[in-house]
Amino acid sequence: MNRSEWPPSGRVGLIGGGEYAGAYLLLAVEINDCWAFYISDDPSLWAVEDLRTDDFWVADADLEGVLAEMAVEWAPEAEDSLLEKAVFDARGEWERRRAKRASRRGRWFRDRRTQV
């Protein structure tokens, strides 16, 4: 997989094999030659206390092998965003964090100008 061509907000797929078969994967490009794996069962089908969830990083060199072992079937791109929101809502959280960081940066620069 090519990091530069991967969508910045990741892709969602259904895991078909291994420990997390039947759960969803949100795969996102991370820093330092790593990919972030966010895993969750569909929360509309399971009680919160029974949900399987996990997250971990995988190095570029190991990515293809891990994905093959998981037998991931990627969601159609047109459904990707809705599925991610229903299962993970990580993109919404990422947007909230970006907005908060931007607000803090703006406040920091405003504070610095008043001190000069």
C-alpha positions in Angstrom: 0.0 0.0 0.0 1.2 3.4 -0.8 1.2 5.9 2.1 1.0 8.9 -0.1 -2.1 7.6 -1.9 -3.9 6.5 1.3 -6.8 8.8 2.3 -5.6 11.1 5.2 -8.6 10.1 7.3 -8.1 6.4 6.7 -10.2 3.6 5.3 -12.7 1.2 6.9 -12.8 -2.6 6.2 -14.4 -5.7 7.7 -11.9 -8.2 9.2 -12.5 -11.7 7.8 -9.8 -13.7 9.6 -7.9 -14.1 12.8 -8.6 -13.0 16.3 -10.8 -10.0 15.3 -12.9 -11.7 12.5 -16.2 -10.0 12.2 -14.9 -6.7 13.6 -14.2 -3.5 11.7 -10.8 -2.0 11.0 -10.0 1.7 10.6 -6.6 1.9 9.0 -4.9 5.3 9.0 -1.4 6.4 8.0 0.7 7.4 11.1 4.1 8.9 11.7 7.5 7.3 11.5 6.6 4.7 8.9 3.7 3.2 10.9 0.1 2.6 10.2 -2.6 2.9 13.0 -5.0 0.0 13.3 -8.2 0.8 15.1 -10.5 -2.2 15.7 -14.0 -2.4 16.9 -17.1 -4.6 16.7 -20.2 -2.8 15.4 -21.5 -1.0 18.5 -25.1 -1.3 17.2 -24.9 -5.1 17.5 -23.1 -5.5 20.8 -23.5 -4.3 24.4 -20.7 -1.8 25.3 -19.1 -4.2 27.8 -19.0 -6.9 25.2 -17.4 -4.9 22.3 -14.0 -6.1 21.1 -11.8 -3.0 20.6 -8.1 -2.6 20.1 -5.6 -0.3 18.6 -2.0 -0.7 17.6 0.6 0.4 15.2 2.2 -1.7 12.4 5.4 -0.8 10.6 5.3 -0.3 6.8 7.4 -3.5 6.3 4.8 -5.6 8.2 1.6 -4.0 6.8 0.8 -6.4 3.9 1.3 -9.5 6.1 -0.9 -8.2 8.9 -3.7 -7.2 6.5 -3.5 -10.6 4.7 -3.7 -12.4 8.0 -6.7 -10.3 8.9 -8.3 -10.9 5.5 -9.7 -7.3 5.4 -12.4 -6.5 2.9 -12.5 -2.8 2.3 -15.8 -0.9 2.4 -16.8 0.8 -0.8 -15.3 4.4 -0.7 -18.8 5.8 -1.0 -19.8 4.1 2.3 -16.5 4.5 4.1 -17.3 7.8 5.9 -20.8 6.7 7.2 -19.4 3.3 8.3 -16.5 5.0 10.1 -18.8 7.4 11.9 -21.2 4.6 13.0 -18.5 2.3 14.3 -15.6 4.5 15.4 -16.4 8.2 15.0 -12.6 8.7 15.1 -12.7 11.2 12.3 -15.1 13.4 14.3 -12.7 13.2 17.3 -9.8 14.1 15.0 -11.7 17.1 13.8 -12.5 18.2 17.3 -8.8 17.9 18.3 -7.6 19.8 15.3 -10.1 22.6 16.0 -9.0 22.7 19.7 -5.3 22.8 18.7 -5.9 25.6 16.2 -7.8 27.6 18.9 -4.9 27.1 21.3 -2.4 28.2 18.7 -4.4 31.3 17.9 -4.7 32.2 21.6 -1.0 31.6 22.2 -0.1 34.0 19.3 -2.6 36.6 20.5 -1.2 36.3 24.1 2.4 36.7 22.8 1.5 39.9 20.8 0.0 41.5 23.9 3.1 40.8 25.9 5.5 42.5 23.4 
